[in-house]
Amino acid sequence: MDRFKFRGRRIDNGELVYGSLLRNEFGWNIVTFESVLVDPDTNSHDLEMILVGIVDGSQEQCTGLKDKNGKLIFEGDILKFRHKSGAMDCDLLVIYDKESVQLSLKSITNEKTYWCPDFDSLLIRENGVEVIGNIHENPELLEHK
């Protein structure tokens, strides 16, 4: 179910918020749930749905995959990729490729885009891929090295 998680930049404070994506007449929103104390005597809680407005264009989908540390990988994340064979050693950006209608990887160093039909948990686990940041909070990582 992680594949259907989204994140976006909050309109009110610019922070990233995670949850389900919803578009209504007011724009894009992330839906989250918060535990609310209903009865202090019994310590019973209920879930309250929270609708958070996000900046249009900031919505990014989860790949459903986790890096070597168990962190979910989202579109817009910057990955440190070290192929176990030593054949490839670079930083990659997770992008949504509109031409192929899928998530792809773009090399930050040579700007090549890799269509990744094998962008799966085996690729991640076998090669020790690690999320080192994202384009929103770490734009300096996009600079050519």
C-alpha positions as CSV (number, residue, x, y, z in Angstrom):
1,M,0.0,0.0,0.0
2,D,3.0,2.3,0.3
3,R,2.9,2.8,-3.5
4,F,-0.3,4.9,-3.1
5,K,1.2,7.3,-0.5
6,F,1.9,10.9,-1.6
7,R,3.7,13.9,-0.2
8,G,3.4,17.6,-0.9
9,R,4.5,21.0,0.3
10,R,2.0,22.6,2.7
11,I,0.6,25.9,1.6
12,D,0.6,27.3,5.1
13,N,4.2,26.6,6.2
14,G,6.0,25.0,3.3
15,E,6.8,21.7,5.2
16,L,6.3,18.3,3.6
17,V,3.2,16.4,4.6
18,Y,2.5,12.8,3.8
19,G,-0.8,10.9,3.2
20,S,-3.3,10.3,0.4
21,L,-3.8,12.7,-2.5
22,L,-7.1,14.5,-3.1
23,R,-8.1,17.2,-5.5
24,N,-11.2,19.3,-4.9
25,E,-12.5,22.7,-6.0
26,F,-9.9,24.4,-3.8
27,G,-6.9,22.6,-5.3
28,W,-4.6,19.7,-4.3
29,N,-4.7,18.4,-0.8
30,I,-3.1,15.6,1.3
31,V,-5.4,13.7,3.6
32,T,-3.9,12.5,6.9
33,F,-5.4,11.0,10.0
34,E,-4.7,12.1,13.5
35,S,-5.5,10.2,16.7
36,V,-7.8,12.3,18.9
37,L,-8.5,11.5,22.6
38,V,-12.2,11.0,23.0
39,D,-12.5,9.9,26.6
40,P,-9.7,10.7,29.1
41,D,-11.2,8.3,31.7
42,T,-10.9,5.3,29.4
43,N,-8.1,6.6,27.3
44,S,-10.1,5.9,24.2
45,H,-9.1,7.5,20.9
46,D,-10.7,8.1,17.5
47,L,-9.2,8.9,14.2
48,E,-9.8,12.4,12.8
49,M,-9.3,13.1,9.1
50,I,-7.2,16.2,8.4
51,L,-7.2,17.8,4.9
52,V,-4.0,19.8,4.3
53,G,-3.8,22.2,1.3
54,I,-0.6,21.7,-0.7
55,V,1.2,23.8,-3.3
56,D,0.1,22.9,-6.8
57,G,2.8,20.9,-8.5
58,S,4.5,19.8,-5.3
59,Q,2.7,16.4,-5.1
60,E,4.9,13.4,-5.4
61,Q,4.1,9.7,-5.3
62,C,5.9,7.0,-3.3
63,T,7.6,4.3,-5.3
64,G,6.5,1.7,-2.8
65,L,10.2,0.8,-2.3
66,K,12.5,1.4,0.6
67,D,16.2,2.2,0.6
68,K,18.8,0.1,2.4
69,N,17.9,1.8,5.7
70,G,14.1,1.1,5.3
71,K,13.2,4.6,4.3
72,L,10.4,5.0,1.7
73,I,11.5,6.3,-1.7
74,F,9.4,9.1,-3.2
75,E,9.5,10.9,-6.5
76,G,11.8,13.9,-6.0
77,D,14.1,11.9,-3.7
78,I,17.9,11.9,-4.3
79,L,19.5,8.5,-4.1
80,K,23.1,7.5,-3.6
81,F,23.6,4.6,-5.9
82,R,26.7,2.3,-5.6
83,H,26.5,-0.7,-7.9
84,K,27.9,-3.7,-6.1
85,S,30.0,-4.6,-9.1
86,G,31.6,-1.1,-9.1
87,A,30.3,-0.5,-12.6
88,M,28.2,2.5,-11.6
89,D,28.7,5.0,-8.9
90,C,26.5,8.1,-8.9
91,D,23.7,10.1,-7.4
92,L,20.2,9.7,-8.9
93,L,17.0,11.7,-8.8
94,V,13.7,9.8,-8.8
95,I,11.4,11.5,-11.4
96,Y,8.1,10.8,-13.0
97,D,8.8,10.4,-16.7
98,K,5.7,11.7,-18.6
99,E,6.9,10.2,-21.9
100,S,7.1,6.6,-20.5
101,V,4.4,7.3,-17.9
102,Q,6.4,5.8,-15.1
103,L,9.0,6.6,-12.4
104,S,12.5,6.7,-13.7
105,L,15.9,7.6,-12.5
106,K,17.9,10.6,-13.7
107,S,21.6,10.8,-13.1
108,I,22.7,14.1,-11.5
109,T,26.2,13.7,-12.8
110,N,25.6,13.0,-16.5
111,E,21.9,14.0,-16.8
112,K,21.0,10.7,-18.5
113,T,17.6,9.4,-17.7
114,Y,17.3,5.6,-17.0
115,W,14.0,3.9,-17.8
116,C,13.9,1.4,-15.0
117,P,11.6,-1.6,-15.6
118,D,13.9,-3.3,-13.0
119,F,13.6,-0.4,-10.5
120,D,12.4,-2.8,-7.9
121,S,13.3,-3.9,-4.4
122,L,16.0,-6.3,-5.7
123,L,17.8,-3.3,-7.4
124,I,17.5,-1.3,-4.2
125,R,18.6,-4.1,-1.8
126,E,21.4,-5.6,-3.9
127,N,23.1,-2.3,-4.5
128,G,22.7,-0.5,-1.2
129,V,20.7,2.4,-2.6
130,E,20.2,5.2,0.0
131,V,18.0,8.2,0.2
132,I,20.3,11.2,0.9
133,G,17.8,14.0,0.5
134,N,15.1,15.4,-1.8
135,I,14.8,18.2,-4.3
136,H,12.8,20.4,-1.9
137,E,15.0,20.3,1.2
138,N,18.4,19.6,-0.4
139,P,18.6,21.4,-3.8
140,E,22.3,21.7,-3.3
141,L,22.6,18.0,-4.0
142,L,21.4,18.6,-7.6
143,E,24.5,20.6,-8.4
144,H,26.8,18.9,-10.8
145,K,29.8,17.3,-9.0
